[in-house]
Amino acid sequence: MKNVLKLEYLLLAVVTATIFVAQGFQWYWLVIFFFVFDISMLGYAINKEVGAITYNAVHSVVGPIVLILAYILLAQNIFLFIALLWFFHIAVDRTFGYGLKHFEGFHHTHLGKIGKAAK
């Protein structure tokens, strides 16, 4: 089942990148801004609960969906630009098994254990 999910997220990343370029945005922005969303991991400097909350807030699809709705309502390309970058980041993360975090720690995700916890 995990491999099916990873394949789905890989396809979502490819489709998102394709839409991004088809909308006239340059592909290299996907690379340049990829790690910006991982700033949310700084919550782990406080503790694992705050880290899980900040990480999950940024790695949930709710934020990019809200931006897509803002784009539809306001027709401002910046909303679409950020939303597609954000969707791409989430899809790539999930492709590699980085799911939403449980309070037990960074390595415990909704997709299963990763890293040291998986061993």
Residue frames as a rotation matrix with the C-alpha (Angstrom) as fourth column:
MET 1
0.566 0.824 0.000 0.00
0.824 -0.566 0.000 0.00
0.000 0.000 -1.000 0.00
LYS 2
0.356 -0.503 -0.788 2.85
0.223 -0.773 0.594 2.41
-0.907 -0.387 -0.163 0.81
ASN 3
-0.680 -0.674 0.289 4.27
0.408 -0.020 0.913 1.98
-0.609 0.739 0.288 -2.68
VAL 4
-0.074 0.752 0.655 0.90
0.970 -0.097 0.221 2.82
0.230 0.652 -0.723 -4.23
LEU 5
0.779 0.355 -0.516 0.75
0.524 -0.822 0.225 6.01
-0.344 -0.446 -0.826 -2.16
LYS 6
-0.068 -0.897 -0.437 4.31
0.170 -0.442 0.881 6.92
-0.983 -0.014 0.182 -3.11
LEU 7
-0.667 -0.109 0.737 3.49
0.724 0.138 0.675 6.40
-0.175 0.984 -0.013 -6.79
GLU 8
0.399 0.887 0.233 0.39
0.902 -0.425 0.072 8.57
0.163 0.181 -0.970 -6.46
TYR 9
0.685 -0.183 -0.705 2.42
0.255 -0.847 0.467 11.36
-0.683 -0.500 -0.533 -4.85
LEU 10
-0.487 -0.866 0.114 5.11
0.360 -0.080 0.929 11.05
-0.796 0.494 0.351 -7.51
LEU 11
-0.359 0.451 0.817 2.46
0.916 -0.001 0.402 11.46
0.182 0.893 -0.412 -10.19
LEU 12
0.731 0.625 -0.274 1.01
0.677 -0.717 0.168 14.43
-0.092 -0.308 -0.947 -8.30
ALA 13
0.169 -0.764 -0.623 4.48
0.203 -0.591 0.781 16.04
-0.964 -0.259 0.056 -8.20
VAL 14
-0.717 -0.441 0.540 4.93
0.569 0.078 0.819 15.51
-0.403 0.894 0.195 -11.95
VAL 15
0.054 0.834 0.550 1.46
0.944 -0.222 0.245 16.88
0.326 0.506 -0.799 -12.77
THR 16
0.729 0.188 -0.658 1.99
0.506 -0.795 0.334 19.86
-0.461 -0.577 -0.675 -10.45
ALA 17
-0.259 -0.903 -0.342 5.34
0.217 -0.400 0.891 20.66
-0.941 0.156 0.300 -12.06
THR 18
-0.624 0.096 0.776 3.76
0.781 0.128 0.612 20.34
-0.040 0.987 -0.155 -15.51
ILE 19
0.505 0.855 0.116 0.94
0.844 -0.517 0.142 22.72
0.181 0.026 -0.983 -14.58
PHE 20
0.426 -0.437 -0.792 3.49
0.390 -0.701 0.597 25.10
-0.816 -0.563 -0.129 -13.05
VAL 21
-0.671 -0.741 0.028 5.45
0.282 -0.221 0.934 25.29
-0.686 0.634 0.357 -16.32
ALA 22
-0.411 0.599 0.687 2.29
0.890 0.101 0.444 25.35
0.196 0.794 -0.575 -18.46
GLN 23
0.650 0.663 -0.373 1.16
0.740 -0.663 0.111 28.43
-0.173 -0.348 -0.921 -16.52
GLY 24
0.708 -0.415 0.572 4.30
0.171 -0.685 -0.709 30.22
0.685 0.599 -0.414 -17.67
PHE 25
0.802 -0.476 0.362 6.40
-0.533 -0.294 0.794 29.87
-0.271 -0.829 -0.489 -14.53
GLN 26
0.144 -0.852 -0.503 10.04
-0.762 0.229 -0.606 28.85
0.632 0.471 -0.616 -14.95
TRP 27
0.642 0.160 -0.750 10.79
0.097 0.953 0.286 25.30
0.761 -0.257 0.596 -13.75
TYR 28
-0.333 -0.912 -0.239 13.85
0.381 0.102 -0.919 26.35
0.863 -0.397 0.314 -11.75
TRP 29
-0.271 0.313 0.910 11.63
-0.760 -0.650 -0.003 28.14
0.590 -0.693 0.414 -9.18
LEU 30
0.785 0.551 -0.282 10.47
-0.311 0.745 0.590 24.68
0.535 -0.375 0.757 -8.08
VAL 31
0.288 -0.790 -0.541 14.08
0.693 0.562 -0.451 23.90
0.661 -0.245 0.710 -7.16
ILE 32
-0.523 -0.559 0.644 14.99
0.064 -0.779 -0.624 27.31
0.850 -0.285 0.443 -5.73
PHE 33
-0.248 0.523 0.815 12.03
-0.855 -0.514 0.070 27.46
0.456 -0.680 0.575 -3.35
PHE 34
0.074 0.353 -0.933 11.78
-0.058 0.935 0.350 23.75
0.996 0.028 0.089 -2.58
PHE 35
-0.384 -0.344 -0.857 13.23
0.721 0.468 -0.511 23.88
0.577 -0.814 0.068 0.93
VAL 36
-0.689 0.174 0.704 11.48
-0.357 -0.926 -0.121 27.09
0.631 -0.335 0.700 2.01
PHE 37
0.341 0.940 0.010 8.57
-0.531 0.184 0.827 25.06
0.775 -0.288 0.562 3.35
ASP 38
0.291 -0.307 -0.906 10.92
0.568 0.818 -0.094 23.04
0.770 -0.487 0.412 5.56
ILE 39
-0.608 -0.393 0.690 11.48
-0.252 -0.728 -0.637 26.09
0.753 -0.562 0.344 7.74
SER 40
0.389 0.874 0.291 8.46
-0.660 0.043 0.750 24.68
0.643 -0.484 0.593 9.55
MET 41
0.437 -0.290 -0.851 10.79
0.449 0.890 -0.073 22.08
0.779 -0.351 0.519 11.09
LEU 42
-0.512 -0.663 0.546 12.22
-0.119 -0.575 -0.810 24.79
0.851 -0.479 0.215 13.33
GLY 43
0.390 0.742 0.545 9.38
-0.740 -0.099 0.665 24.00
0.548 -0.663 0.510 15.73
TYR 44
0.725 -0.180 -0.664 11.34
0.331 0.937 0.108 20.89
0.603 -0.298 0.739 16.66
ALA 45
-0.409 -0.876 0.255 13.92
0.192 -0.356 -0.914 23.21
0.892 -0.325 0.314 18.26
ILE 46
-0.191 0.441 0.877 11.27
-0.876 -0.479 0.050 23.91
0.442 -0.759 0.478 20.92
ASN 47
-0.471 0.019 0.882 9.98
-0.499 0.819 -0.284 20.36
-0.727 -0.574 -0.376 21.38
LYS 48
-0.966 0.005 0.257 8.52
0.189 0.692 0.696 17.48
-0.175 0.722 -0.670 19.40
GLU 49
-0.093 0.996 0.002 4.90
0.827 0.078 -0.557 18.53
-0.555 -0.050 -0.831 19.93
VAL 50
0.342 0.142 -0.929 5.47
-0.179 -0.961 -0.213 22.08
-0.922 0.239 -0.303 18.66
GLY 51
-0.678 -0.677 -0.285 7.58
-0.453 0.080 0.888 20.64
-0.579 0.731 -0.361 15.85
ALA 52
-0.711 0.484 0.510 4.78
0.637 0.751 0.176 18.31
-0.298 0.450 -0.842 14.77
ILE 53
0.307 0.883 -0.356 2.25
0.608 -0.470 -0.640 21.15
-0.732 -0.020 -0.681 14.84
THR 54
0.167 -0.283 -0.944 4.40
-0.475 -0.863 0.174 23.57
-0.864 0.419 -0.279 12.81
TYR 55
-0.859 -0.510 0.054 5.50
-0.230 0.478 0.847 20.89
-0.458 0.715 -0.528 10.36
ASN 56
-0.517 0.732 0.445 1.96
0.773 0.622 -0.126 19.59
-0.369 0.279 -0.887 9.84
ALA 57
0.322 0.643 -0.695 0.55
0.248 -0.766 -0.593 23.10
-0.914 0.019 -0.406 9.43
VAL 58
-0.020 -0.427 -0.904 2.89
-0.756 -0.585 0.294 23.71
-0.654 0.689 -0.311 6.50
HIS 59
-0.903 -0.400 -0.159 2.81
-0.408 0.677 0.612 20.19
-0.137 0.618 -0.774 5.06
SER 60
-0.266 0.906 0.328 -0.96
0.442 0.417 -0.794 19.91
-0.857 -0.066 -0.511 4.93
VAL 61
-0.655 0.046 0.754 -2.71
0.744 -0.134 0.655 20.59
0.131 0.990 0.053 1.62
VAL 62
0.348 0.842 -0.412 -5.07
0.885 -0.440 -0.150 23.07
-0.308 -0.312 -0.899 3.31
GLY 63
-0.001 -0.435 -0.900 -2.72
0.149 -0.890 0.430 26.03
-0.989 -0.134 0.066 2.78
PRO 64
-0.920 -0.389 -0.046 -2.19
0.015 -0.153 0.988 25.54
-0.392 0.908 0.146 -0.94
ILE 65
-0.385 0.863 0.328 -5.92
0.912 0.299 0.282 24.87
0.145 0.407 -0.902 -1.44
VAL 66
0.387 0.486 -0.784 -6.72
0.643 -0.752 -0.148 28.19
-0.661 -0.446 -0.603 0.22
LEU 67
-0.391 -0.620 -0.680 -4.23
-0.123 -0.697 0.706 29.88
-0.912 0.360 0.197 -2.11
ILE 68
-0.882 0.161 0.442 -5.83
0.470 0.338 0.815 28.23
-0.018 0.927 -0.374 -5.16
LEU 69
0.136 0.987 -0.086 -9.20
0.989 -0.141 -0.051 29.58
-0.062 -0.078 -0.995 -4.02
ALA 70
0.223 -0.145 -0.964 -7.64
0.246 -0.948 0.200 33.04
-0.943 -0.281 -0.175 -3.56
TYR 71
-0.829 -0.556 -0.064 -6.23
0.034 -0.164 0.986 32.78
-0.559 0.815 0.154 -7.08
ILE 72
-0.539 0.705 0.462 -9.65
0.827 0.338 0.450 31.87
0.161 0.624 -0.765 -8.49
LEU 73
0.418 0.790 -0.449 -11.36
0.872 -0.488 -0.047 34.72
-0.256 -0.371 -0.892 -6.65
LEU 74
0.550 -0.259 -0.794 -8.71
0.068 -0.934 0.351 37.42
-0.832 -0.247 -0.496 -7.08
ALA 75
0.910 -0.182 0.372 -6.92
0.405 0.202 -0.892 36.35
0.087 0.962 0.258 -10.29
GLN 76
0.616 -0.782 0.094 -3.50
-0.782 -0.594 0.188 37.17
-0.092 -0.189 -0.978 -8.81
ASN 77
0.590 -0.399 -0.702 -0.79
-0.265 0.726 -0.635 34.90
0.763 0.561 0.322 -10.23
ILE 78
-0.403 -0.793 0.457 1.28
-0.723 -0.031 -0.690 35.07
0.561 -0.608 -0.561 -7.05
PHE 79
0.108 0.528 0.842 -1.33
-0.892 0.425 -0.152 32.92
-0.438 -0.735 0.517 -5.29
LEU 80
0.952 0.230 -0.202 -1.12
-0.304 0.796 -0.524 30.27
0.040 0.561 0.827 -8.02
PHE 81
0.234 -0.958 -0.164 2.69
-0.446 0.044 -0.894 30.45
0.864 0.283 -0.417 -8.05
ILE 82
-0.475 -0.428 0.769 2.98
-0.866 0.069 -0.496 29.82
0.159 -0.901 -0.403 -4.31
ALA 83
0.409 0.725 0.554 0.22
-0.773 0.598 -0.212 27.19
-0.485 -0.342 0.805 -4.24
LEU 84
0.896 -0.091 -0.435 1.85
-0.254 0.699 -0.668 25.13
0.365 0.709 0.603 -6.99
LEU 85
-0.170 -0.981 0.088 5.28
-0.565 0.024 -0.825 25.41
0.808 -0.190 -0.558 -5.32
TRP 86
-0.327 0.130 0.936 3.66
-0.931 0.129 -0.343 24.27
-0.165 -0.983 0.078 -2.09
PHE 87
0.759 0.636 0.138 1.77
-0.579 0.757 -0.303 21.36
-0.297 0.150 0.943 -3.66
PHE 88
0.555 -0.633 -0.539 4.97
-0.320 0.436 -0.841 20.27
0.768 0.640 0.039 -5.41
HIS 89
-0.425 -0.762 0.489 6.91
-0.745 -0.013 -0.667 20.31
0.514 -0.648 -0.562 -2.15
ILE 90
0.021 0.527 0.849 4.26
-0.871 0.427 -0.243 18.28
-0.491 -0.735 0.468 -0.32
ALA 91
0.895 0.372 -0.245 4.01
-0.445 0.729 -0.520 15.74
-0.014 0.575 0.818 -3.15
VAL 92
0.212 -0.896 -0.390 7.78
-0.374 0.295 -0.879 15.23
0.903 0.332 -0.273 -3.34
ASP 93
-0.472 -0.353 0.808 8.04
-0.870 0.041 -0.491 14.91
0.140 -0.935 -0.327 0.44
ARG 94
0.338 0.705 0.623 5.28
-0.748 0.603 -0.277 12.31
-0.571 -0.373 0.731 0.49
THR 95
0.748 -0.155 -0.645 6.89
-0.462 0.575 -0.675 10.45
0.476 0.803 0.359 -2.42
PHE 96
-0.235 -0.945 -0.227 9.92
-0.301 0.293 -0.907 9.94
0.924 -0.145 -0.354 -0.18
GLY 97
-0.068 0.311 -0.948 7.80
0.652 0.733 0.194 8.91
0.755 -0.605 -0.253 2.80
TYR 98
-0.954 -0.260 -0.150 7.82
0.286 -0.636 -0.717 12.18
0.091 -0.727 0.681 4.72
GLY 99
-0.133 0.990 0.056 4.28
0.660 0.046 0.750 12.25
0.739 0.137 -0.659 5.99
LEU 100
0.324 0.354 0.877 2.48
-0.432 -0.770 0.470 14.35
0.842 -0.531 -0.097 8.55
LYS 101
-0.621 -0.771 -0.136 4.10
-0.176 0.307 -0.935 13.99
0.763 -0.557 -0.326 11.96
HIS 102
0.536 0.637 -0.554 2.83
0.441 0.348 0.827 12.37
0.720 -0.688 -0.094 15.13
PHE 103
0.761 -0.187 0.621 3.76
-0.537 -0.719 0.441 13.84
0.364 -0.669 -0.648 18.51
GLU 104
0.891 -0.446 0.083 6.13
0.317 0.743 0.590 10.90
-0.325 -0.499 0.803 19.19
GLY 105
-0.013 -0.935 -0.354 8.77
0.050 -0.354 0.934 12.62
-0.999 -0.005 0.051 17.06
PHE 106
-0.054 -0.093 -0.994 9.87
-0.832 -0.546 0.096 13.57
-0.552 0.833 -0.047 13.56
HIS 107
-0.840 -0.438 -0.319 10.41
-0.542 0.688 0.482 9.98
0.008 0.578 -0.816 12.47
HIS 108
-0.672 0.700 0.240 6.80
0.515 0.675 -0.528 8.93
-0.532 -0.231 -0.814 13.23
THR 109
-0.831 0.320 -0.456 4.49
-0.519 -0.741 0.426 9.89
-0.201 0.591 0.781 10.36
HIS 110
0.164 0.972 0.168 1.05
-0.674 0.234 -0.700 9.08
-0.720 0.001 0.694 9.02
LEU 111
0.553 -0.042 -0.832 2.82
-0.741 0.430 -0.515 7.09
0.379 0.902 0.206 6.29
GLY 112
0.830 -0.298 -0.472 4.76
0.416 0.894 0.167 5.02
0.372 -0.335 0.866 8.82
LYS 113
0.675 -0.668 -0.313 8.11
0.142 -0.299 0.944 5.30
-0.724 -0.681 -0.107 10.53
ILE 114
0.862 -0.480 0.165 11.05
0.087 -0.181 -0.980 6.83
0.500 0.859 -0.114 8.69
GLY 115
0.225 -0.883 0.413 14.78
-0.667 -0.448 -0.595 7.14
0.710 -0.142 -0.690 9.31
LYS 116
-0.747 -0.633 0.201 16.10
-0.545 0.410 -0.731 5.78
0.381 -0.656 -0.652 12.59
ALA 117
-0.282 0.729 0.623 12.63
-0.783 0.200 -0.588 4.81
-0.554 -0.654 0.515 13.83
ALA 118
0.584 0.545 -0.602 12.06
-0.807 0.467 -0.361 2.56
0.084 0.697 0.712 10.80
LYS 119
-0.157 -0.770 -0.618 15.08
-0.574 0.581 -0.577 0.40
0.804 0.264 -0.533 11.60
